[in-house]
Amino acid sequence: MTAGRRRSIATMTIDGSVLAHRKSSRCGYRRCMMAATTLAAMLPLIAPAQAGKPPAIRLSATNKVPACVTPAKLMAFLKTRNRRLDRRFRNIARIYRAHGRTWQVRWDYAFFQMLVETNFLTYRAPNGRWGDVDPKQNNFAGIGTTGGGVPGNQFPDVSSGVLAQLQHLLVYSGSPIKNPVAARTRLKQDVILESTRSIARRRPVTFQDLSGRWAVDRKYGRTIESVARRFRTRFCNGAADTQVARAEPKPSNARNRATPARSPAKPDVPAAKLRLTTAPPATPLRNAPRPRPIAVCKVQIAGPQSSETLLIRSRNGSTVHLTALNVLPGQKDRMENIFISAYAKGGRTIATYRSRDKAVNDARTMCQQLTSAG
């Protein structure tokens, strides 16, 4: 292994492409074995594992966060496994609660999922080796890590990374998101929604339903549940999820949707640092038209040589185009609008790069994943 390369820790996030990975073993023998070994090593540390049923992803009148779960207790639990926590993460539990309330997601289980994915924010495997994701990426759920050293998506701050995870969870629950934070969510949203449709029609999608889908591990949901059980044993006296706090507030207007509810005694996080979107909480997908399978994916380059490149995705029937568009300084918006209007109708920018070669390489990887996922 070359110096500096970071390996995956707990799981392989493959979104809608799990069948392709299983058929072709594209994740790689060493990566698959490391993921399995890590989870096996973590289980005895997490809980004596009794069978449990992880809750639905979406908050509801019958699916609320237990009263005993507070940001302070979550942080205390985190520090039992990570005594050298980076100061950047000191308010991360409050950020999960703020975004979770705004977007109506079980933020406590999203927090537990983060602990599994990052090995309690150490970003290391039990043997001490680094994973594919660097802590500075603020990627808390392996979004976009597909094996082979691919580091996945990067976010500008902790709040944006938490929001990206919760939005990705919402898509897995069957709820489409307008302009999600993560490039991976924008890229795979249609595929994920289609694969979730049959579950969402019958019942609420749960964290257990992420098994074999968000991660290749078929026990992924039970691993998250085992972390939750260990937390409850220590901080809730084993209290069941039926012991709930007051009903989670539902946003009533655009202002409330953009700013999470605050405790009058102790604010969660300054609103300026949360960088919440003004998009409303996602609504369940109902009777939406079935997207056509992707048969062809093409990568192309456009624009003059420049220091900034936009990766634009557009679709024409069953063909997806990923265009690395070079834009001149000060003319980014103008060139983006002209290109989309003329050559990529209905398209959108999914990522921005400082290197055209990096944009093209990522586009090729995305095309492989899109076509293999069908």
C-alpha positions in Angstrom: 0.0 0.0 0.0 1.5 3.4 -0.9 2.1 5.9 1.8 -0.7 8.1 2.7 -3.5 6.0 1.1 -6.4 5.7 3.4 -8.5 2.5 3.6 -12.1 1.9 4.3 -13.0 1.4 7.9 -16.4 -0.2 8.6 -18.5 -0.5 5.5 -18.6 0.0 1.8 -21.2 2.5 0.7 -22.4 1.5 -2.7 -25.9 3.0 -2.8 -27.9 1.4 -5.6 -25.0 -0.7 -7.0 -24.8 -3.5 -4.5 -25.9 -6.2 -7.0 -23.2 -5.2 -9.5 -20.6 -5.3 -6.7 -21.7 -8.7 -5.6 -21.7 -10.1 -9.2 -18.3 -8.6 -10.2 -16.5 -8.4 -6.8 -15.7 -4.9 -7.9 -15.1 -3.8 -4.3 -11.9 -5.9 -4.3 -10.9 -8.8 -2.1 -8.7 -6.8 0.3 -11.4 -4.1 0.8 -14.2 -6.5 1.3 -12.2 -8.5 3.8 -11.2 -5.4 5.7 -14.8 -4.2 5.9 -15.9 -7.6 7.2 -13.0 -7.8 9.7 -13.7 -4.3 11.0 -17.3 -5.0 11.7 -16.6 -8.3 13.3 -14.0 -6.6 15.5 -16.3 -3.8 16.5 -19.3 -6.0 17.5 -17.9 -7.2 20.8 -17.0 -3.6 21.7 -20.4 -2.3 20.8 -22.9 -4.6 22.6 -23.5 -8.1 23.6 -25.8 -8.2 20.7 -29.4 -9.2 21.1 -31.6 -9.2 18.1 -33.2 -5.8 17.6 -35.3 -4.0 15.2 -33.9 -0.6 14.1 -36.6 2.1 13.7 -37.9 3.9 10.7 -35.7 6.5 9.2 -38.4 9.2 9.3 -39.7 10.8 12.5 -43.4 10.4 13.1 -46.0 10.4 15.8 -45.1 6.8 16.6 -41.4 7.0 15.9 -39.8 9.6 18.1 -36.4 10.0 19.7 -36.3 8.7 23.3 -36.4 11.3 26.1 -33.1 9.9 27.5 -31.2 10.7 24.3 -29.6 14.1 24.5 -26.6 15.6 22.7 -24.6 15.7 25.9 -25.2 12.0 26.5 -24.3 11.2 22.9 -21.1 13.0 23.2 -20.3 11.3 26.5 -21.0 7.9 24.8 -18.7 8.9 21.8 -15.9 9.8 24.2 -16.0 6.4 25.8 -14.4 5.1 22.6 -12.5 8.2 21.4 -10.8 10.0 24.2 -8.8 12.2 21.8 -11.8 13.7 19.9 -10.9 16.4 17.4 -12.2 19.8 18.7 -14.0 20.3 15.4 -16.5 17.6 16.4 -17.3 19.0 19.9 -20.8 20.1 18.9 -21.5 17.4 16.4 -24.4 15.8 18.4 -26.2 19.1 18.6 -25.8 19.5 14.9 -27.3 16.0 14.3 -30.3 17.1 16.5 -30.7 20.4 14.7 -30.7 19.0 11.2 -32.7 15.9 12.3 -35.5 18.0 13.7 -35.6 20.2 10.6 -35.6 17.3 8.1 -37.7 14.9 10.3 -35.1 12.2 10.5 -34.3 9.9 13.5 -31.2 11.9 14.3 -30.1 9.6 17.2 -29.8 6.6 14.8 -28.1 8.8 12.2 -25.6 9.6 14.9 -25.1 5.9 15.7 -24.7 5.2 12.0 -21.9 7.8 12.0 -20.2 6.0 14.9 -20.2 2.7 12.9 -19.0 4.3 9.7 -16.1 6.3 11.3 -15.3 4.0 14.2 -16.3 6.6 16.7 -14.8 9.5 14.7 -11.3 7.9 14.7 -11.6 7.1 11.0 -9.3 4.2 11.6 -9.7 0.4 11.5 -9.1 -1.6 14.7 -5.6 -2.3 13.4 -4.9 1.4 13.4 -4.8 1.9 9.6 -6.6 4.9 8.1 -9.7 4.4 6.0 -10.4 5.8 2.6 -12.0 8.9 4.1 -9.9 11.7 5.6 -11.4 13.3 8.7 -11.0 16.7 7.1 -13.6 15.7 4.4 -16.4 16.0 7.0 -17.9 12.8 5.4 -19.5 11.0 8.3 -21.2 8.1 6.5 -18.8 7.1 3.7 -20.9 8.9 1.0 -19.3 8.2 -2.3 -16.7 5.8 -1.1 -16.9 2.9 -3.5 -13.7 1.0 -3.0 -10.2 1.1 -4.5 -9.1 4.1 -2.4 -11.9 6.3 -3.7 -12.2 8.9 -0.8 -15.9 9.9 -1.5 -17.5 13.3 -1.2 -16.0 16.2 0.7 -18.0 18.9 2.5 -16.9 22.4 3.7 -17.8 22.0 7.3 -19.1 19.6 9.9 -22.7 20.9 9.6 -22.7 20.4 5.8 -21.4 16.8 6.2 -24.1 15.9 8.8 -26.8 17.5 6.5 -25.5 15.4 3.5 -25.8 12.2 5.5 -29.4 13.0 6.7 -30.5 13.9 3.1 -29.0 10.7 1.8 -30.9 8.8 4.5 -34.1 10.6 3.4 -33.6 9.4 -0.2 -33.2 5.9 1.1 -36.5 6.3 2.9 -38.2 7.0 -0.4 -38.2 10.8 -0.2 -36.8 12.8 -3.1 -34.5 15.8 -2.2 -34.3 18.9 -4.3 -30.7 20.0 -4.8 -29.1 17.8 -2.1 -25.7 18.8 -0.6 -23.8 15.6 -1.6 -22.7 15.0 -5.2 -23.3 11.3 -4.6 -26.9 11.9 -3.6 -27.5 14.0 -6.8 -25.9 11.3 -8.9 -27.7 8.3 -7.4 -31.0 9.7 -6.3 -33.1 8.2 -9.1 -31.5 4.8 -8.7 -32.0 4.7 -4.9 -35.6 5.9 -5.1 -36.4 3.2 -7.6 -34.8 0.5 -5.5 -36.7 1.8 -2.4 -40.1 2.0 -4.1 -41.4 -1.5 -3.3 -40.5 -1.1 0.4 -41.9 2.4 0.8 -45.3 1.3 -0.7 -45.7 -1.3 2.0 -44.3 0.3 5.2 -41.9 3.0 6.4 -38.3 2.3 5.4 -36.1 1.5 8.4 -32.4 1.6 9.2 -32.4 -2.2 8.9 -33.4 -1.7 5.2 -30.0 -0.1 4.6 -28.4 -3.5 5.0 -27.0 -4.7 1.7 -27.8 -1.3 0.1 -26.1 1.6 1.9 -23.4 -0.9 2.8 -22.7 -4.3 1.4 -22.8 -5.9 4.8 -26.2 -7.7 5.3 -25.9 -7.1 9.1 -25.4 -3.4 8.7 -28.7 -2.4 10.3 -28.1 -4.7 13.2 -24.7 -3.3 13.8 -26.2 0.2 14.0 -28.8 -1.2 16.4 -26.1 -2.8 18.6 -24.5 0.7 19.0 -27.9 2.1 20.0 -28.4 -0.7 22.5 -25.1 -0.1 24.1 -25.9 3.6 24.4 -29.3 2.8 26.0 -27.8 0.3 28.4 -25.3 2.9 29.7 -27.3 6.2 29.5 -31.0 5.1 29.5 -31.0 2.2 31.9 -31.9 0.0 28.9 -35.0 2.1 28.2 -37.1 1.2 25.2 -37.7 3.5 22.3 -41.3 3.9 23.6 -40.0 6.4 26.2 -40.0 9.5 24.1 -39.5 13.2 24.6 -42.0 15.7 23.5 -43.1 15.5 19.9 -40.4 16.6 17.5 -41.5 19.9 16.1 -42.6 20.1 12.5 -41.6 23.1 10.4 -44.6 25.3 9.7 -43.1 27.8 7.2 -39.9 28.5 5.2 -38.3 30.4 8.1 -38.8 27.5 10.5 -37.5 25.0 7.9 -34.3 27.0 7.5 -33.6 27.4 11.3 -33.7 24.5 13.7 -35.7 24.7 16.9 -33.6 26.0 19.8 -33.8 25.3 23.5 -34.5 28.6 25.4 -31.8 27.6 28.0 -29.0 26.5 25.7 -28.9 27.1 22.0 -28.0 24.2 19.8 -25.6 25.8 17.3 -25.4 29.4 15.9 -27.6 29.4 12.8 -24.9 31.0 10.7 -22.7 27.9 11.2 -25.4 25.4 10.2 -25.7 26.4 6.6 -29.1 24.8 6.3 -30.9 24.8 3.0 -34.3 26.4 2.7 -35.7 23.4 0.9 -38.7 21.9 2.8 -38.4 18.5 4.5 -38.7 15.8 1.9 -42.1 14.3 1.2 -42.6 10.6 0.6 -42.5 9.4 -3.0 -46.0 8.5 -4.2 -47.0 7.4 -7.7 -44.0 9.1 -9.2 -43.2 8.0 -12.8 -40.7 5.2 -13.0 -37.3 6.4 -14.4 -36.0 4.7 -17.5 -33.0 2.5 -16.8 -29.6 4.0 -17.8 -28.3 2.1 -20.8 -25.5 4.4 -21.8 -23.3 6.9 -20.0 -21.0 9.3 -21.9 -18.1 11.5 -20.6 -17.2 14.6 -22.6 -15.1 17.8 -22.3 -16.2 21.3 -23.2 -14.9 24.9 -22.8 -11.5 26.5 -23.0 -8.5 25.5 -20.9 -9.1 27.0 -17.4 -8.3 26.6 -13.7 -11.9 25.7 -12.8 -14.0 22.8 -14.2 -17.7 22.1 -13.6 -19.1 18.5 -13.9 -22.5 18.8 -15.4 -24.9 15.9 -15.6 -27.7 15.7 -18.1 -30.0 12.9 -19.4 -31.6 12.2 -22.7 -33.9 9.1 -22.4 -31.7 6.2 -21.3 -28.4 8.1 -22.0 -26.6 10.1 -19.3 -24.0 12.7 -20.3 -21.3 13.8 -17.8 -19.6 16.9 -19.2 -16.4 18.4 -17.7 -17.0 22.1 -18.6 -14.0 24.4 -18.2 -15.1 27.9 -17.2 -13.2 31.2 -17.2 -12.6 33.3 -14.1 -15.6 35.5 -13.4 -17.7 33.8 -16.0 -18.7 30.6 -14.2 -22.5 31.3 -14.0 -22.7 32.7 -17.5 -20.9 29.8 -19.2 -22.7 27.2 -17.1 -26.1 28.7 -18.1 -25.2 29.0 -21.8 -23.9 25.4 -21.9 -26.9 23.8 -20.1 -29.3 25.8 -22.2 -27.7 24.9 -25.5 -26.3 21.4 -24.9 -27.6 19.9 -21.7 -31.2 20.8 -21.3 -32.5 19.9 -17.9 -29.0 19.3 -16.7 -27.3 20.5 -13.5 -23.8 20.9 -12.1 -23.0 18.1 -9.6 -19.5 19.1 -8.6 -16.7 21.7 -9.1 -13.0 20.9 -9.6 -9.7 22.7 -9.8 -8.4 20.0 -12.2 -10.1 19.0 -15.4 -8.4 15.6 -15.3 -9.8 14.9 -11.8 -13.3 15.8 -13.1 -12.9 13.5 -16.1 -11.7 10.6 -13.9 -14.5 11.0 -11.5 -17.0 11.2 -14.3 -15.7 7.9 -15.8 -16.0 6.3 -12.4 -19.6 7.6 -12.0 -20.5 6.2 -15.5 -19.2 2.8 -14.5 -21.4 2.8 -11.4 -24.4 4.1 -13.2 -24.4 1.6 -16.0 -23.5 -1.3 -13.7 -26.5 -0.4 -11.4 -28.8 -0.5 -14.4 
